[in-house]
């Protein structure tokens, strides 16, 4: 009996490796295509040459390394972080509609940034906000997202109904949005304009210094996520089963919430609130890999998240125009049909059915 199971496990591993190989190739191609698009036309062969050797026309090298490459890296990091955040929330709350945007985690991070940008606008000049340290901005986003997750954690200790927790998370997000609206009403015009532009979401306004902070934060958050794989697999089977394995459920949730706060908060701090990626990508990963094992699912979600946001960034480049659409609008148009399609199909690949 053990030999057929071992053969089946080996076949599944080969199948998953093949899928990962195809997805990684797609990721690289989309990354290069994202570098190719822009107001200045650069031959694709030259882009590859610049990326490999660093040599080429001086203006092309400047455009690639100072503008397009950081934007593509930001898109990759944002897709990875938001997708993994969504997977963790769906597993912890055992709800297919849970995600950093729906649960109000992104709204909490936005509140932290809003307090920093708008809350002190009457005391500090707008130009001073340009000198605010990147760590101060990302820390404010972490605190805001962590506050919402803490409220959800407190509720989950008293309310066992998963749908009720989800609804309360949406209410917390709406409450934070209301507070942000009040801050906007009393803020100065220049601060308000800067904040409104930030809320639209952008991948191209991340400086090199901010990208360093963002990369470090995402790596730390992903490190915690991969260290929590066994915890996620245990929580997926229910709290009773997890407790029977000797797992401290409360401590595990806090660890996963810390990872989610870092991942979702960091992206929101520098790119603005980006929705629907965290909901859609984990479902796509479950469908493609046909598994609920987070040892495979976490890596698959990570790669697919990068692919989907790079694809969204490519769509954001309007053909024939030099302008770029707000990334939040594009991800909504891409992500909402996917979520609707998944709900309608109600396939058996879902770990929650």
C-alpha positions, 0 to 999 in steps of 0.5 A: 500500500505504501509503494503506490502512495509514494509513486503518487506523491512523486508524480504530484511533486513532478507535476508541481515542479513543472507548474512552478517552472512554467510560472517562473518563466511567465514571471520572467517574461512579464517582468521583461515586458514591464521593462519594455513598456514606457513613453520611450521606446527601447528595443527588447533586445537592448533591454535584455542586453542592459539587464545582463551586461549593464551596457547600452545607450546612456539614456536607456540605461538610466531609464531602465535602472532608475525608473522601469526596473524599480517599478517592476521590482515594486510590482513584484514585491507588492504582488508577492506580499499582498497574495501571501497576506491573503492566503494567511488570512483565508487560512486563519479565518477559514473563509475564502473571502478573507483578505487584507483589503476586505478585512480592513487591514489595508484601511488600517495601514492607510489610517496610519499613513493618513495620521502621519500625513494629514493629522499633523498638517496644521502643525507641520508644513507640507514640505516637511513631510517630504523629509519624513523618514521611510521607516516612520512611514512604514512603521505608521502603516504597520501600527495601523494594520496591526491595530485592525488585526488586534481588534479582529483577534479580540473579536475572534476570541469571543465570536466563533462564527467565521462570517460574523468575524468577516463582517466585523472586519469589514465594519472596522475597515469602514470605520477607519475609512470614516476617520480618514475622511474626517482627517481629509476634511480638516487638512490643508489643500496641498496635503489633501491633494498629495494624500488623494494621489497616494490613495489611488495607488502607484508603483512608479513613485517608489524611490530607491531608498524606499525600495530598500526599506520595502524589500527588507520589510517584505523579506522579513514578512515572508520569512515569518510566513515560511516559518509558519507553514506548519502552523498554517496547515494545522490551523486549516484543519481547525482549532481543535485539531491544532490544539490536539497537536500541541499547538498554541493557537493564540500564539500562532495567530499572533505570529501570522498576524505580525507577518500579515501586518508587515507585508500588507502594511509595507505595501500600503505605505509606499504604494497605496491601498491595492485591493483584490490581489490578496483575495483572488491569487490564493484561489488561483493557486489552489485551483492550479496546484490542486492542494491545500498543503501550504508547503506548496501553496505558499510558494505557488501563491507567491509566484502567482501574486508577482505574475498578476500584479506585473500583468496589472502594471502592464495593463496600466500602461494605456496603449498610445498614451504616456499616462499610467492608470492608477494601479488600484483601479486596474487590480480591481478590474482584474481581480473582481471578475476572478473572484466572481468567477471563483464564487460562481464555479464553486469548484472542489479545489477550495480548502473551505468546501 
